[in-house]
Amino acid sequence: MTISMKALLGSAALALAATGASAETGACLITKTDTNPFFVKMKEGAEAKAAELGITLKSYAGKIDGDHEAQVSAIEACIADGAKGILITASDTKAIVDSVKAARDAGLLVIALDTPLDPIDAADATFATDNFLAGELIGKWAAATLGAEAANARIALLDLAIAQPSVDVLRDQGFLQGFGIDLADPAKWGDETDPRIVGHDVTAGNEEGGLKAMESLLAKDPEINVVYTINEPAAAGAYEALKAVGREGEVLIVSVDGGCPGVTNVKDGVIGATSQQYPLQMASLGIEAIAAFAKDGSKPVPTEGKDFFDTGVTLITDKPVEGVESIDSAKGLELCWG
């Protein structure tokens, strides 16, 4: 949406003076969808900070996760509008690079949110969860929860998309490393040779996709006892598939996101553990960075020792294990979104 400057003149005057942003400063937020609670909260954070700083914000989203062409069109619109910067969660982290280059060549600051581009330096900066760590935390938790039985695990991995965007690879490979499985090539999923892996399937990050992927993998091996999912909507779908065959109480489900529905599912025993990330903070910091860039051309710097700005991640579980720091679902519900 576009935030009216007239409505902000009174309250934003001091913010404009403090930041140096002008009434003509425009920014774009481009997300994968506008229905996933993660992106809804991201948009909320961007809108609130834009209003505070007197920046005109336009928001765009694909119809579904994976709608690459809609994101290309959105970037073209932002360039044509003369925006100062773009915040984007890319559906296809490789294919979007040429469009991002066009925006940067036109003088826009481009910041990847949550999902690093491939290569990561195709954007001016990345504000994100350490997605590999997010996966690693739930992998370590699952292995420790199973104890000696981890050696006999039957693992299903419910990923995002065939294109394997960076966030998809990082979470998946982090989980496998945390569980103690050799990664082969850590830059992709699906090439592992560990016999405990039943298989990978894709979900498009939604509940229907999670249900179908789980059904497919259960047909391959009905004895699956560990399920990794790219996000909590996919986990909810996987649970429904397991429930349909009477196995919902026998399988560990782990996930990533930390939205309120997902944390509630941890509380209710649907998900064993999830890694919570903070999309509102990502977007809010992104708008601040665009304001700074509009003022003096400065660009954000990454967290020390990393090639992105780390916005944090926390393991949420009501069944803590030794050696893996976590908080319970009650605390997670205080920090959740969506």
N, C-alpha and C positions, 0 to 999 in steps of 0.2 A: 504494500500500500504506500501511498505518498502522504507524508506528513505535512500539513499546511503550515507554512511559515507564519501566516497572519495570526494563527491561533497561538503561536509560540512567542510572539514579539515581546510580551511582557515578561514571562518567566525565563525566557532564553537569553535576554539581553546580557545578563552578567556572564552566562556561560560562553556566549559569543566573544565577549571581551577577553575572557580568560584563555580561550583556546585559539583565537585568531581565525576560527572558521567563519566564512562569510555566508550571507543568505543564499548565495548561489552554489554553495557546496552540496554536491549530490553524491549519494552512495547507492550501491545495489547489493542486495542479498539474493543469492541464487542457491536454492536448496534442491535436494533430490525429489522431494514431494512436499506438499503442504498439509499432509494428513498424519504422518508419523509424529507422535508426541515429541520426539527429540527435536524435529525441525520446527514444530510449533513453538517450543520453548526457545529455540534459537532465534526465531523471528521476533518473539516477545522481547528478548534481550536486546536485539538490534534496534527495534522500534523505540524502546525506552531510552536507550543511550542516544539515539539520533534526536529524539525530542529534547533531551537534556542539553545537547550540544548545538542545537539549531541546524541540523543537517536534514536535507530532504532525502528520504529513503524510498526506494522502489524495490519491491520484492517479487521474485519469480520462482517458479518451481515446475518440475516435471510432473506429468500426469501419474507416472509410476516411477519407482526406483529403477533406474536404468534408461530413463528417457533422455538420452544424450543430445538429441537434436534440439529439444526444447532449451537445453542449457546453452547450446551454441547460439541460438536465436536470441536468448537473453543477453549474452555477452555483446552481441552486435547492437542490441537496443541500448545497452549501457554506454557503449562507445558513442553512438549517435546522439545520445542525450547529453554528452559532455560530463559524465560523472567523474568524480575524482578518484573513486576506488570501487572495487568489487570484492565482496566476500562470497566464496563459493564452496559448496560441498559437492565435488564432482562425482557424477555417476560413472563416467569412464575416465579414469585418471590419466590414461595415455592419450586417448583420442582428443581430449579437450585441450591438450598442450598448445596446438597451433592457434586456437582461438584465444587462449590466455596470452600468448605471445603478441597477437594483434592488439590486444588491450594494453599491454605494457608498452608496446611500440607507440601507441597513441597517447601515452603519458599517464595511464591509470595505474594506481597501486592495486595489485591483486593479491589477496590473502586467502589461502586455503583454510577452511574450517573443518576440523575433525578428520578429514580424509586427505592425506598428502598427495600431491600430484606425482606423476612418475615421468621424469625425475622430480624430486622434491623441490629443486631449485628452479623449476619452471614457473613457480609463483615467487613473489617477492618475500613472502613469509608464510608460515603455517602455524596456526593456533589450534592445538589438538590435545586430546588425551594421548598418553603413551599407549597406543593400541596394542603393541606387542606386550607390554607389561600387563595391560588389562587381561589379555588372554593368558599370560603366564600365571597370574594370580589364581584364576579359576582352574587352570590345569594343575597347579600345585595343590589347591584345595581338594580337587577330585581325587588325585592320587593319594593324598594323606587320608582322606575319608575312607577310601577302599582299603588302605593298608596293604597287607600282603596280597590281597585279592587283585590289586592293580596289575599284577603280572598276568592275570587271566581275563583282563577287561575285554569287552566287546564294544568298540567305540564307533558311534555315528557322528559325522561332522556335517552340520547343516549350515552351509555357507551362503554367500550373498548372490553372486552372479558368475556366469561362465567367464566373463571378461576379467574376473579376479581384480577388482579395484584394490588399491593399496590397503585400505582399512580392512578389507576382507582377508587378504593375505596375512597382515600383521596379527590380527586377532587369532586366526586359525593356527598360524605357526607358533605364536606365543603360547596358546593352549597346549599344543603338542609338546613343546619344549618343557613347559611346566609339568606336564604329566610324565616326562622322562622318555620321550620318543624321539629318535633321530629324525632330523628334518630333511635330509637330502639337500635340495636347493631351497633355502629359506625365502627366496624371492617368489615362490609360487606354492600353491597347495595341490595335493593329489599325486605327488611322485614318491611319497613315503612307502617304505616296504615293510614296516612293522606289521606282523600278522594280527595284532590286536585291532587294527583299523578295519572296520567293516566296509566303509566307503564314505565318499563325499557326495552331497547333493546340494542343489541351490534352491533358495527360498524367496528371492526378491525382497527379503527383509520384512515379510508380512505373515500374518497368521495362516492364511490359506496356503501360502507357499511352504510354511513350516509343516503343516499337516500333510501335504502331498509328499514332501521330501521324506518325512518320517515314515509314511506308509511304504514308500518305495524301498527304503533301507530295511524296514522290518520284513518286507517280503524277501529280501536278500538274506537276512539273518534275524530270526525272531527272538534270539537270545541277547540282543543288544542290551547293555546295562549302563552305558555312559553316553550321554548326548551333549555335544557342544553345539551351541547355536550362535549365529552372528549377532542376534539381538533378541530382546524379550518378546516382541510380537511373534517371531519365528518359534521361540520357546513355547509360547502358549499354544501354537498350532501343533507342535510336536507332542505336547502333553495330551491334547485331545486325541491324537492318533494312538498314543499309548493307552489312554483310558478306554478307547474303543475295543482294545484287545485284552483289557483287564490287567495291564502291566504298569499302570501309573505309579503304584507304590513301590516298584522294584527297580526303578531306573533313576540314576543321578542325572539331572539336567542342570547345566551351567550356561551362563549367558553373559552378555555385556550390554549396558546402557544405564540402568539405575533410574529409569522413569518410575513414577508412582505406581502405575499398574504392575510393573515388573517387581518392584520391591514388595508390593502387596502379595504377589505370587510367591516371593520368598517367605513371607510371613505365613502364607497358607500352605506351604510345603510343595507347591507346584515346581518351583525352581529351587535347587539346593543352594546355589550361590550365584551372585552376579557382581560384575565390576561396574561401579557407578562412575559416570563421567558428568561433566558440567557444561552443557551446551549454551546456557544463558551467558555464562562467563566468557565463553569463546567469542560469541557474537558481540557482546558488550565491549570487550577488549579490541575486537576488530574495528568497530566504529570509532573508538578512541584513536586507533592507529591511522585511520583514514583522515580524521580531523587534524592530527599532527602533521600528516603528509601534506594536506591542503595548506596548512599554515606555513611550514618552512621546508618541506621536501624531505623531512626525516623519515626513516623507515624502521620498523621494529627489529629487534635483535633476538636471536633464539636463546633459550635457556642454556646456561653454561654446560658444555659437554654434550649438547644435543644439536640436531639440525632443525629443530622446531621449538616453538614456545609451548612448554608443557603446562596444560591447564589442570592437571591432577586426575587421579583415579583412586578409588577406595573399594575394597572388597566388602560386600554385604552378605552376611549369612547368619542364621540363627544356630548354626552348628559349627562353631569355631574349631580350628585344628591348630596344634602346636606348630610354631614356626612360620605361620602365615597370618600376618596382621589383618584384622577385620573389625567391622562394627556390626551391630545387630540390625534387624529390620526396623526396629523402633527408631533408632537413630537415622537409619537410611530414609525413613519416611519423612523425617524433619528436613532432609537435604534433597529430596527427590523433586522431580519436575513432571509435568504432563497431567 
